[in-house]
Amino acid sequence: LEHTATGVLLTDVGGSLTLRMPGGREQAVPDSGLVHDPGLAPSWQERSGYVYLDRSTLRALGEDGTLHELRVRFRDTPETPQAIQAAAQALAQTLMREGHEAVELRIPPPRQHPHQRQMTTVLVLLLAFSAMALVLAAVLVANTLAALLARQVREIGVMKTLGASTPQLVGLYILLVALIGLAASVLAVPLGLVGTSLFAAQVGKLLNLAIASALPPAWVFVVQVSAALVVPIVVAAVPLWSACRVTVREAVDRHGGASARLRQRASQWPPVVRSLLRRPSRLVLTVGLLAAGGAMFMTALNVSRSWELTIDKVYQTRHYDVEIRLRGAEPASRTERVAQLPGVRRAEQWGYSTAAFSQPESQAGQIDVSRAYPDRGHGTFAVMAPPPDTRMIDFPVLAGRWLQASDQDAVVLNHGAAAQQAQLKIGDPVVLSIGGRVSRWRLAGIVEEIGAAGVAYVNPEAFAQATGTEGRSRLIRVATDASTPQERVLRMRQAESALESAGADVESVQPLSELRTAMGDHIVILIRALIALASVMAAVGGLGLASTLGISVIERTRELAIMKTLGATRARLIGTVLMEAQVVAWLSAVAALLLSLPLTALLDAVIGGLGFVAPLPFAVAPSAIVAWLLLVTLVSLGAAWLPARRAAGLRIAQALAEV
């Protein structure tokens, strides 16, 4: 067994697995071991089990033991897909000259995992959010430094009185910032290694990869330490220079109040507003920090909602319960029995065949190339021929039109197939190799089909003529009256038994619910990463708010002492600070909501384009707004508690002497 298949097949080493090949008999086969095949997507994501047999077991299951595939690794690995294809074509021609039959070349994208798109999307998000978190953390350092400078204004004046120059003072504080950055990197690097190990292990599980080493290369540590030293200094340079160039008179006379112009303009504003506008730039930074965290948080939940809507399209555009695929095209006299079974509302017989795109200028004798991966799911391309009056599908048309009963050479591609041939336009000729037979079609339309590989749709008469399967079909889609999973399984087994008793070889039976489950498992890593990153951003925003409120209390020490002198109670002072925190939190929530809208649209397009070749539908999750309002309220109250206690505990004499 491939080691990820144990959960899907419900067996393990030492147990047994009941197998039956198409047209063969059931037989219990012992599970003798587990292997790891990193070229396969995990079984629990694809809802498929992978097993490996020897020839004797094949014969015992009713097969003749003949091998059907040749797996090739070239001695000098070609560097480009074109070179690989040329080498494979040459090998195929050699084999055919020696009397062997070669019908298809399968060349998946070189050095790419089946889930390469999903992993690239996650890495892009990680890098983007990490850069934002670094900038926000640097702003937090600037806020912390501003708190320090607010307490040391008089010390700066004294040092200037003793002959210190502005550059000397700036250099002193830059050294302090550098030491903070160095201390942060000492803590961050080992914590980052722990996070890397845990995240890499999770990614390895989700992608079926064995992580050889979670230790990053040396240059990563250099970048981390350099960023910890340089970024805070760059961000703190402007406030440092502004604070250190203060004159001796200004330093001695500063008591943390606002400018005269601002005091005059704000004299009629509520006290909370006046306090917040004491340093407008700092208010903007704090609101920005919280808004960034909130926007990331809401965006993560919005994208999760967008994905749920995408999953819902699986059922909205498909109106069947079970898809039965036969080993070969079977006559209608056999397949029509399914429609007569109890509990079956409708059964449609479709034409089906694997296929490949061919080029009009292809040389005679060239073997058609498929981009399918070894799991036979990713990168595949097929042609389907639904009845003209089909009720089983209802895909949105993105361009052109859907098939009409009178069409003879019209083909409609789903968006996955259209992405493989991006140069095609409506009306262009399309050359397909269907089962080794080349046929020419004209592109009539493109539809959105969520949860499927590349598919081309044609009319059944034209398909039968192109493949020589008149009066036969290979695919049956069945709609039942089942209302529970158990009833659907029963209907599946009844349909399978009816086909086999009629002499048809059943290749696979797939309930539609498995497709929905597989799609959800594919996106789980992305949603988890988004929510984790959003939590980090929210934490940084909360630290920024705590820093701002702490600075505000420090700067207003004398003001708060005077308020106590005039009769302000402990509860009044605590309430003032808490109210300031709530105003900042609510302002940031509004900004976060506005910022999350374009960010959601951007991520929907990026994630959909990279991971699923189609943008996710835009959605705003009301639960995200409510959750962030509650969270930011709790975070702001928690961040304001210590500054509020400090304000309430001030002694008048101590406060007047402190600043």
C-alpha positions in Angstrom: 0.0 0.0 0.0 1.0 3.6 -0.5 1.2 4.8 3.1 -1.4 7.5 2.8 -4.0 4.9 1.5 -4.4 3.1 4.8 -7.1 5.6 6.0 -9.0 5.5 2.7 -8.9 1.7 2.3 -9.4 1.1 6.0 -6.5 -1.5 6.3 -2.9 -1.7 7.3 0.1 -4.0 7.2 -0.9 -7.4 8.5 -4.5 -7.0 7.4 -6.0 -7.9 4.0 -7.7 -6.0 1.2 -10.5 -7.4 -0.9 -9.8 -6.6 -4.5 -11.6 -7.1 -7.8 -10.3 -6.2 -11.2 -12.9 -5.2 -13.9 -14.5 -8.5 -15.1 -12.7 -10.5 -12.4 -13.6 -12.0 -9.1 -13.2 -10.8 -5.6 -10.2 -12.0 -3.7 -8.7 -11.1 -0.4 -5.1 -10.0 -0.8 -2.7 -9.7 2.2 -1.3 -6.3 2.9 2.5 -7.0 3.0 3.9 -3.5 3.5 3.8 0.2 3.1 5.7 2.4 0.6 6.1 6.1 0.2 5.5 7.5 -3.4 6.1 11.2 -3.2 4.9 11.6 -6.8 1.3 10.9 -5.7 -1.0 13.3 -4.0 -2.2 12.0 -0.6 -5.0 9.3 -0.9 -7.2 11.1 1.6 -7.2 14.2 -0.5 -7.8 12.5 -3.9 -10.3 9.9 -2.3 -8.4 7.2 -4.1 -6.3 4.3 -2.8 -3.0 3.3 -4.3 -1.8 -0.4 -4.2 1.1 -2.2 -5.8 0.9 -5.8 -7.0 3.2 -8.4 -8.5 2.3 -10.4 -11.6 1.2 -13.5 -9.7 -1.3 -11.4 -7.8 -2.6 -9.9 -11.1 -3.1 -13.4 -12.5 -4.9 -14.5 -9.4 -7.3 -11.5 -9.8 -8.1 -12.6 -13.4 -5.6 -10.5 -15.3 -3.1 -12.1 -17.7 -0.1 -10.5 -16.1 0.8 -8.4 -19.1 2.3 -5.0 -18.2 0.8 -1.9 -20.0 3.1 1.0 -19.1 6.8 1.7 -19.5 8.2 4.2 -16.9 11.3 5.9 -18.2 14.1 8.0 -16.7 16.6 9.3 -19.2 20.3 9.0 -18.5 21.0 12.7 -19.3 17.8 14.3 -18.0 16.6 16.9 -20.5 16.3 20.4 -19.2 13.0 21.5 -20.8 9.6 19.9 -21.3 10.2 20.2 -25.1 13.4 18.3 -24.8 11.8 15.6 -22.7 9.0 15.3 -25.2 11.4 15.0 -28.1 13.4 12.3 -26.3 10.2 10.4 -25.4 8.9 10.6 -29.0 12.3 9.2 -30.3 12.0 6.3 -27.8 8.4 5.6 -28.8 9.4 5.5 -32.5 12.2 3.0 -31.7 9.8 0.7 -29.8 7.3 0.8 -32.6 9.9 -0.1 -35.1 10.7 -3.1 -33.0 7.1 -4.2 -33.2 5.7 -2.8 -29.9 2.5 -0.7 -29.8 2.8 2.8 -28.3 -0.5 4.6 -28.0 0.2 7.5 -25.6 3.0 9.4 -23.9 2.3 10.8 -20.4 4.7 13.5 -19.6 3.7 15.5 -16.4 5.2 18.9 -15.8 8.9 18.2 -14.9 9.9 18.7 -11.3 6.5 19.8 -10.2 4.4 18.1 -7.5 0.7 17.5 -8.4 -0.2 20.2 -5.9 2.5 22.6 -7.0 -0.1 25.4 -7.6 -1.6 25.1 -4.2 1.9 25.1 -2.5 3.0 28.1 -4.6 -0.1 30.0 -3.5 0.6 29.2 0.2 4.3 30.3 -0.2 3.3 33.6 -1.9 0.9 34.3 1.0 3.4 33.5 3.6 6.0 35.8 2.1 3.6 38.6 1.6 2.1 38.4 5.1 5.6 38.0 6.6 6.8 41.2 4.9 3.7 43.0 6.3 4.2 41.6 9.7 7.8 42.7 9.7 6.9 46.3 8.7 4.1 46.4 11.3 6.5 45.1 14.0 9.0 47.7 13.0 6.3 50.4 13.4 5.7 48.9 16.8 9.4 49.4 17.6 9.0 53.0 16.6 6.0 53.4 18.9 8.0 51.8 21.8 10.8 54.2 21.1 8.4 57.1 21.1 7.3 56.0 24.6 10.9 56.0 25.7 11.5 59.4 24.2 8.4 60.8 25.7 9.8 60.0 29.2 13.3 61.3 28.3 12.6 64.7 26.8 14.1 66.5 29.8 17.1 64.1 29.8 17.7 65.0 26.2 17.6 68.7 27.1 20.1 68.1 30.0 22.5 66.2 27.7 22.3 69.0 25.1 23.1 71.5 27.9 26.2 69.4 28.7 27.3 69.6 25.0 25.7 66.6 23.3 25.0 67.1 19.6 21.9 65.9 17.7 23.9 63.3 15.7 25.5 62.0 18.9 22.1 61.5 20.5 20.6 60.0 17.4 23.5 57.5 17.3 23.0 56.6 20.9 19.3 55.8 20.3 20.1 54.0 17.1 22.4 51.7 19.0 19.6 51.1 21.5 17.2 50.2 18.6 19.9 47.9 17.1 20.3 46.1 20.4 16.5 45.7 20.6 16.5 44.2 17.1 19.4 41.9 18.0 17.6 40.7 21.1 14.5 40.1 19.0 16.5 38.1 16.5 18.0 36.0 19.3 14.5 35.1 20.3 13.0 34.9 16.8 15.5 32.6 15.1 15.0 29.6 17.4 11.2 30.2 17.6 11.2 30.4 13.8 13.0 27.1 13.6 10.4 25.5 15.8 7.6 27.0 13.7 9.4 26.0 10.5 9.7 22.4 11.7 6.0 22.2 12.7 4.8 23.9 9.5 7.0 21.8 7.2 5.8 18.6 8.9 2.2 19.7 8.3 2.9 20.6 4.7 4.7 17.3 4.2 1.6 15.5 5.4 -0.7 17.5 3.2 1.5 17.1 0.1 2.7 13.5 0.8 6.3 14.7 1.0 9.0 13.4 3.4 10.8 16.5 4.7 14.5 15.7 4.5 15.5 18.6 6.7 13.6 21.5 8.3 16.8 23.5 8.7 16.9 26.6 6.4 20.0 27.5 4.4 22.5 29.9 6.0 21.5 32.9 4.0 18.0 32.8 5.6 19.6 33.4 9.0 21.6 36.3 7.5 18.4 37.9 6.1 16.6 37.4 9.4 19.3 39.1 11.5 19.8 41.8 8.9 16.1 42.6 8.8 15.9 42.7 12.6 18.7 45.2 12.7 18.0 47.4 9.6 14.2 47.6 9.4 13.6 49.0 12.9 16.4 51.6 12.4 15.0 52.8 9.1 11.5 53.1 10.6 12.7 54.8 13.8 15.0 57.2 12.0 12.5 60.0 11.5 11.0 60.1 15.0 14.5 59.8 16.4 15.8 62.7 14.5 12.7 64.8 15.3 13.0 64.1 19.1 16.8 64.6 19.3 16.9 67.9 17.5 14.6 69.5 20.2 16.1 72.6 21.7 17.0 72.9 25.4 14.2 75.3 26.0 11.6 73.1 24.3 12.8 70.0 26.2 12.5 71.7 29.6 9.2 73.3 28.8 7.5 70.1 27.3 5.0 68.4 29.5 3.3 66.0 27.1 0.7 68.4 25.9 -0.4 69.0 22.4 0.6 72.0 20.4 -1.1 75.4 21.0 -2.8 75.3 17.6 -4.2 71.8 18.2 -5.3 72.8 21.8 -7.2 75.8 20.4 -8.9 73.7 17.6 -9.8 70.8 19.9 -11.0 72.8 22.9 -14.6 72.1 22.1 -14.1 68.3 21.4 -14.9 65.6 23.9 -12.0 64.7 26.2 -11.5 61.3 24.7 -11.1 62.8 21.2 -8.7 65.5 22.5 -6.6 62.8 24.1 -6.4 60.7 21.0 -5.6 63.7 18.8 -2.7 64.7 21.0 -0.4 62.9 18.6 -2.4 62.4 15.3 0.4 60.6 13.6 0.6 58.1 16.4 -3.1 57.6 16.3 -2.9 56.9 12.5 -0.1 54.3 13.1 -2.1 52.5 15.9 -5.3 52.5 13.9 -3.3 51.2 10.9 -1.8 48.4 12.9 -5.1 47.2 14.2 -6.8 47.7 10.8 -4.1 45.7 9.1 -4.6 42.8 11.5 -8.4 43.1 11.2 -8.3 43.2 7.5 -6.1 40.1 7.4 -8.5 38.3 9.8 -11.6 39.2 7.9 -10.0 38.5 4.6 -9.0 35.0 5.8 -12.6 34.3 6.8 -13.9 35.9 3.6 -11.7 33.7 1.4 -12.8 30.7 3.4 -16.4 31.7 2.6 -15.5 32.2 -1.0 -14.2 28.7 -1.1 -17.4 27.4 0.5 -19.3 29.0 -2.3 -17.0 27.4 -4.8 -17.6 24.0 -3.2 -21.3 24.6 -3.3 -21.0 25.0 -7.1 -20.2 21.2 -7.2 -23.8 20.5 -6.3 -25.4 23.6 -8.0 -24.0 22.6 -11.4 -24.2 18.8 -11.1 -27.5 17.1 -10.6 -26.6 13.4 -10.2 -25.5 11.2 -7.3 -23.2 8.6 -8.8 -20.9 8.4 -11.8 -20.2 4.9 -13.2 -17.3 4.5 -15.6 -17.0 1.4 -17.6 -13.8 -0.2 -18.8 -14.9 0.1 -22.4 -17.8 1.3 -24.4 -20.8 -1.0 -23.8 -24.0 -1.4 -25.9 -27.2 0.3 -24.7 -28.8 -3.0 -24.1 -26.5 -3.4 -21.1 -26.3 0.1 -19.8 -30.1 0.8 -20.0 -30.7 -1.6 -17.1 -29.5 1.0 -14.6 -32.5 3.3 -15.4 -34.9 0.5 -14.6 -33.6 -0.1 -11.0 -35.8 0.9 -8.0 -34.8 4.3 -6.5 -33.2 5.6 -9.8 -34.9 8.8 -10.9 -32.8 9.2 -14.0 -29.8 7.6 -15.7 -28.0 9.1 -18.7 -25.6 7.3 -21.0 -22.6 9.4 -22.0 -19.7 8.9 -24.4 -16.3 9.1 -22.7 -12.7 8.7 -23.6 -9.3 9.9 -22.5 -7.9 12.3 -25.1 -5.1 14.7 -25.9 -4.7 17.9 -27.8 -3.0 17.5 -31.2 -1.5 20.1 -33.4 -2.6 20.4 -37.1 1.0 20.4 -38.2 2.0 17.3 -36.2 4.1 14.9 -38.2 2.6 11.6 -39.1 3.5 8.8 -36.7 3.9 11.2 -33.7 2.4 9.8 -30.4 0.0 12.1 -28.7 1.2 13.6 -25.4 -0.8 13.7 -22.2 0.2 15.8 -19.2 -1.4 13.4 -16.7 0.4 12.7 -13.4 1.0 9.1 -12.2 -2.2 9.4 -10.0 -4.2 9.5 -13.2 -6.2 12.5 -11.8 -4.1 15.7 -12.0 -3.3 16.9 -15.5 -5.7 14.5 -17.3 -7.8 15.4 -20.3 -10.9 13.6 -21.5 -13.8 14.0 -24.0 -17.4 13.5 -22.9 -20.5 13.3 -25.0 -23.6 14.1 -22.9 -27.1 13.7 -24.4 -28.4 16.9 -26.1 -31.2 17.2 -23.4 -29.0 16.3 -20.4 -30.2 17.3 -17.0 -27.2 16.1 -15.2 -25.0 19.3 -15.6 -25.7 23.0 -15.8 -22.3 24.7 -16.1 -22.0 28.5 -16.4 -20.9 29.6 -19.9 -17.8 31.8 -19.7 -17.5 32.4 -23.5 -19.4 31.4 -26.6 -22.3 29.0 -26.1 -23.2 25.4 -25.0 -23.7 22.5 -27.4 -26.8 22.4 -29.6 -28.5 19.3 -31.0 -27.6 20.2 -34.5 -23.9 20.6 -33.9 -21.6 18.2 -35.8 -18.1 19.5 -35.1 -18.7 21.8 -32.2 -16.6 21.4 -29.0 -17.0 23.1 -25.6 -14.1 23.2 -23.3 -14.2 23.5 -19.5 -12.0 26.2 -18.1 -9.4 23.7 -17.0 -9.0 22.4 -20.6 -9.1 26.0 -22.0 -6.2 26.9 -19.6 -4.1 24.1 -21.2 -4.6 25.8 -24.6 -4.8 29.5 -23.7 -4.3 30.6 -27.3 -7.6 29.2 -28.4 -10.5 31.6 -29.2 -14.1 31.0 -30.0 -14.4 29.7 -33.5 -10.8 28.4 -33.7 -10.1 24.9 -34.9 -9.4 22.3 -32.2 -7.6 19.0 -33.1 -8.1 16.2 -30.6 -6.7 12.7 -30.4 -9.5 10.5 -28.9 -8.4 7.0 -28.2 -5.6 7.4 -30.8 -7.9 8.7 -33.5 -7.4 12.3 -34.7 -10.5 14.4 -35.2 -11.0 18.1 -36.0 -13.5 20.3 -34.2 -14.4 24.0 -33.8 -14.4 25.7 -30.5 -18.0 26.8 -29.7 -17.8 27.8 -26.0 -16.0 27.6 -22.7 -17.7 26.7 -19.4 -16.7 26.9 -15.8 -16.5 23.4 -14.3 -15.4 23.4 -10.7 -13.7 20.2 -9.4 -12.8 18.6 -12.7 -9.7 18.2 -14.8 -9.6 19.2 -18.4 -12.8 18.1 -20.3 -14.0 18.7 -23.8 -17.7 18.3 -24.5 -19.1 17.2 -27.9 -22.4 15.8 -29.2 -22.9 12.0 -28.8 -23.4 11.4 -32.6 -20.2 13.3 -33.5 -18.4 11.5 -30.7 -19.5 8.1 -31.8 -18.4 8.8 -35.4 -15.0 10.0 -34.2 -14.4 7.0 -32.0 -16.3 4.3 -33.8 -18.6 3.6 -30.8 -22.1 4.0 -32.4 -24.8 2.7 -30.0 -22.4 2.3 -27.1 -21.5 4.3 -24.1 -18.8 4.2 -21.4 -20.1 6.6 -18.8 -23.4 6.5 -16.8 -24.5 9.3 -14.5 -27.3 8.4 -12.2 -29.7 10.5 -10.1 -31.4 8.6 -7.3 -34.0 9.2 -4.7 -31.5 8.5 -1.9 -31.6 11.0 1.1 -28.8 9.5 3.2 -25.3 8.4 2.4 -26.3 4.8 3.3 -29.1 4.9 0.7 -26.7 6.2 -1.9 -24.2 3.4 -1.3 -27.0 0.9 -1.6 -28.1 2.4 -5.0 -24.5 2.4 -6.1 -24.1 -1.3 -5.3 -27.4 -2.1 -7.0 -26.3 -0.3 -10.2 -22.9 -1.9 -10.2 -24.4 -5.4 -9.8 -26.9 -4.8 -12.5 -24.2 -3.8 -15.0 -22.0 -6.7 -14.1 -24.8 -9.2 -14.4 -25.5 -7.8 -17.9 -21.8 -8.5 -18.8 -20.4 -4.9 -18.5 -17.0 -4.4 -17.0 -17.2 -1.6 -14.4 -14.0 0.4 -14.0 -15.0 2.8 -11.2 -18.1 4.0 -9.2 -17.7 7.5 -7.7 -20.4 9.2 -5.6 -20.5 13.0 -6.1 -20.0 13.5 -2.4 -16.4 12.3 -2.8 -15.7 15.1 -5.2 -16.8 17.7 -2.6 -14.7 16.1 0.1 -11.6 16.0 -2.1 -12.0 19.6 -3.0 -12.3 20.6 0.7 -9.2 18.6 1.6 -7.2 20.4 -1.1 -7.8 23.9 0.4 -7.4 23.1 4.1 -3.7 24.1 4.2 -4.4 27.5 2.6 -7.3 28.4 4.9 -5.2 27.3 8.0 -2.3 29.4 6.8 -4.5 32.5 6.3 -6.1 32.2 9.7 -2.7 31.7 11.4 -1.2 34.7 9.6 -4.3 36.8 10.5 -3.9 35.9 14.2 -0.2 37.0 14.1 -1.3 40.3 12.5 -4.0 40.8 15.1 -1.5 40.2 17.9 0.9 42.8 16.5 -2.0 45.2 16.3 -2.9 44.6 19.9 0.7 45.2 21.0 0.6 48.5 19.0 -2.5 49.6 20.8 -1.0 48.7 24.2 2.1 50.7 23.3 0.1 53.7 22.2 -2.1 53.8 25.3 1.0 53.4 27.5 2.7 56.4 25.7 -0.5 58.4 26.1 -0.6 57.8 29.8 3.1 58.7 30.2 2.6 61.9 28.2 -0.5 62.9 30.2 0.9 62.1 33.7 0.6 65.7 34.9 -2.8 66.1 33.2 -4.1 63.0 35.0 -2.7 64.2 38.3 -4.6 67.5 37.9 -7.8 65.6 37.1 -7.3 63.7 40.4 -6.8 67.0 42.2 -10.1 68.2 40.8 -11.9 65.2 42.1 -11.6 62.5 39.4 -12.2 59.1 40.9 -10.2 56.0 40.2 -13.1 54.6 38.2 -13.3 57.8 36.1 -9.6 57.6 35.2 -9.9 53.9 34.3 -13.0 54.6 32.2 -11.2 57.4 30.4 -8.4 55.2 29.3 -10.6 52.3 28.4 -12.9 54.5 26.4 -9.9 55.8 24.4 -9.0 52.2 23.6 -12.5 51.4 22.5 -12.6 54.4 20.2 -9.3 53.4 18.6 -10.6 49.8 18.3 -13.8 50.8 16.6 -12.1 53.2 14.2 -9.7 50.4 13.3 -12.6 48.0 12.7 -14.2 50.4 10.2 -10.8 50.8 8.4 -10.3 47.0 8.6 -13.6 46.3 6.9 -12.9 48.8 4.1 -9.4 47.4 3.6 -10.6 43.8 3.6 -12.8 44.3 0.6 -10.1 44.9 -2.0 -7.8 42.5 -0.2 -10.4 39.8 -0.4 -11.0 40.4 -4.1 -7.2 40.3 -4.7 -6.7 37.0 -2.8 -9.8 35.5 -4.5 -8.2 36.2 -7.8 -4.7 35.1 -6.8 -5.7 31.9 -5.0 -8.2 31.0 -7.6 -5.9 31.7 -10.5 -2.8 29.9 -9.0 -4.6 27.0 -7.3 -7.7 26.3 -9.4 -7.4 28.2 -12.7 -10.5 30.2 -12.0 -11.1 33.2 -9.6 -13.0 32.4 -6.4 -16.4 34.2 -6.1 -16.2 37.4 -4.1 -17.9 37.0 -0.7 -18.0 38.9 2.6 -18.7 36.7 5.6 -20.9 38.5 8.1 -19.5 36.2 10.8 -16.0 37.6 10.0 -17.2 41.2 10.8 -18.9 40.2 14.0 -16.0 38.0 15.1 -13.5 40.8 14.5 -15.6 43.4 16.3 -15.8 41.1 19.4 -12.1 40.2 19.1 -10.9 43.8 18.7 -13.0 44.9 21.6 -11.5 42.3 23.9 -8.0 43.0 22.6 -8.4 46.7 23.1 -9.7 46.2 26.7 -6.9 43.8 27.5 -4.3 46.2 26.0 -5.7 49.2 27.9 -5.9 47.5 31.3 -2.3 48.1 32.5 -2.2 51.8 31.3 -5.6 52.3 32.9 -4.4 50.9 36.2 -1.3 53.0 36.0 -3.5 56.1 35.4 -5.7 55.3 38.4 -2.8 54.5 40.7 -0.9 57.8 40.2 -0.1 59.9 43.3 -0.4 63.6 42.7 3.0 64.5 44.1 4.7 61.7 42.2 3.0 62.5 39.0 3.9 66.2 39.1 7.5 65.3 39.7 7.7 62.5 37.1 7.6 64.5 33.8 
